[in-house]
Amino acid sequence: MLCSDSGSGRAEALVAELGGRAASNLEVAEEADLVILCHKPAQFKTVAEEIGGRAKAVASVVGSVSTGSLRSAYQPAPVFR
């Protein structure tokens, strides 16, 4: 499992509990088979600009962001909600 955060330290805590490795958003996008987006809607543009086009597949639980916006930002990866 690869986990990232915005500097809160939650990724380190999660991998300490479950195993895996804390990594940057870019490392997660390039290495993971599936990227799960769990950030605030206000962070959508920043995260999408950082990793868009690099993820193999994306699943999102981000509210207030349309499926169309997700697909546009993360193409050609398949997007799941």
C-alpha positions, 0 to 999 in steps of 0.5 A: 500500500502506498499512502500520501498526504498533504504534510499532515503525517496521516500517511505515516500513521496509516502505513505504521498501522497497516504496512506499506510506504508513505510516498508523494502523490506523484510516486503513488500515481506512477507506482500504484495499480489504483489511486484512491482520491480522498481529498477535499474538493478544494484540492481537486485542481491541485491534485489533478494537475500533479498526477493527472495522466499518470495514474493507471486507474482512479477511484474517487470519494471526493464530493462535489466533483463531477464524474466528467471532471474526474474523467477529463482530469485523469484521462486516459485512466478509467475513473470510478466513483 
